[in-house]
Amino acid sequence: MATHAMLEELGVDYQLVEIDLTRQMQKTPEYLAINPNGKVPTLLHDGHIIYESAAILIYLLDQHPESGLSPLTTSPQRGRYYQSLIWMSNTLQEAANRWAHPEHYCDNTAGQHSLQAKASQELERCWQVIEKDLHEKGPWILGDTLSGADFHLFMIAYWSRRYERRAQDYPKLQQLLRTLLNRSSIQAMLKQEGLFFEL
Ligand SMILES: N[C@@H](CCC(=O)N[C@@H](CS)C(=O)NCC(=O)O)C(=O)O
């Protein structure tokens, strides 16, 4: 989703190959051969395979410095950019995963309920961390500059829209998501994937 929106944002030629998760296409031998984790997204570029949304965003934007959507490698902002993307991947997104799929982490029902309760608290904490940052240094994750990190946030916020703790319930997050939602790249991605995000 974030990869797709970024390809639209950059205006590059690309081919979208749909991997239907409801049909477990991500677990076929053909797909596992390119991404052994059996998860989407995966980018194939110039004979290279790259998976992990955050890594793909960093890679794509490094290929397109003219977009201005990632800080220069020598900029102090680069640290915050890496930090945001990696923190969202391994802290925010992981809490969202535990909430949505407790069965991936624990076999028994009582354990799953307990995991979900903890995940909900962690999600709330994560949204509060971002909200505070946006309040102090927004409107974007890097302050006054839109970056790939905001696209990554949009994706996690979208997938969490029906969870107990939702990004859009926080005013600054809501504002960021609403501004992104109005971008033609995000609109194109949602339309092509048949998705709808009501804020
Ligand atoms: N850390 C990975 C997570 C990817 C991920 O969890 N993808 C989900 C869809 S949003 C998926 O493929 N789920 C299918 C499955 O786990 O079988 C990333 O950011 O790319």
The ligand as an SDF file (V2000), in Angstrom:
LIG
                    3D

 20 19  0  0  0  0  0  0  0  0999 V2000
    7.2260   -5.8660    8.1730 N   0  0  0  0  0  0  0  0  0  0  0  0
    6.5620   -6.1620    6.9420 C   0  0  0  0  0  0  0  0  0  0  0  0
    5.1450   -6.5940    7.2650 C   0  0  0  0  0  0  0  0  0  0  0  0
    4.4010   -7.0040    6.0390 C   0  0  0  0  0  0  0  0  0  0  0  0
    3.0250   -7.5420    6.3970 C   0  0  0  0  0  0  0  0  0  0  0  0
    2.7250   -7.8650    7.5580 O   0  0  0  0  0  0  0  0  0  0  0  0
    2.1960   -7.6740    5.3660 N   0  0  0  0  0  0  0  0  0  0  0  0
    0.8620   -8.2230    5.5590 C   0  0  0  0  0  0  0  0  0  0  0  0
   -0.1720   -7.3900    4.8110 C   0  0  0  0  0  0  0  0  0  0  0  0
   -0.2430   -5.7600    5.3780 S   0  0  0  0  0  0  0  0  0  0  0  0
    0.8190   -9.6160    4.9550 C   0  0  0  0  0  0  0  0  0  0  0  0
    1.4120   -9.8550    3.9160 O   0  0  0  0  0  0  0  0  0  0  0  0
    0.0970  -10.5220    5.5970 N   0  0  0  0  0  0  0  0  0  0  0  0
   -0.1230  -11.8260    5.0920 C   0  0  0  0  0  0  0  0  0  0  0  0
    0.3590  -12.9090    6.0030 C   0  0  0  0  0  0  0  0  0  0  0  0
    0.9290  -12.5980    7.0770 O   0  0  0  0  0  0  0  0  0  0  0  0
    0.1540  -14.0600    5.6490 O   0  0  0  0  0  0  0  0  0  0  0  0
    6.5440   -4.9070    6.0460 C   0  0  0  0  0  0  0  0  0  0  0  0
    6.4600   -3.7900    6.5840 O   0  0  0  0  0  0  0  0  0  0  0  0
    6.6520   -5.0540    4.8180 O   0  0  0  0  0  0  0  0  0  0  0  0
  1  2  1  0
  2  3  1  0
  2 18  1  0
  3  4  1  0
  4  5  1  0
  5  6  2  0
  5  7  1  0
  7  8  1  0
  8  9  1  0
  8 11  1  0
  9 10  1  0
 11 12  2  0
 11 13  1  0
 13 14  1  0
 14 15  1  0
 15 16  2  0
 15 17  1  0
 18 19  2  0
 18 20  1  0
M  END
$$$$
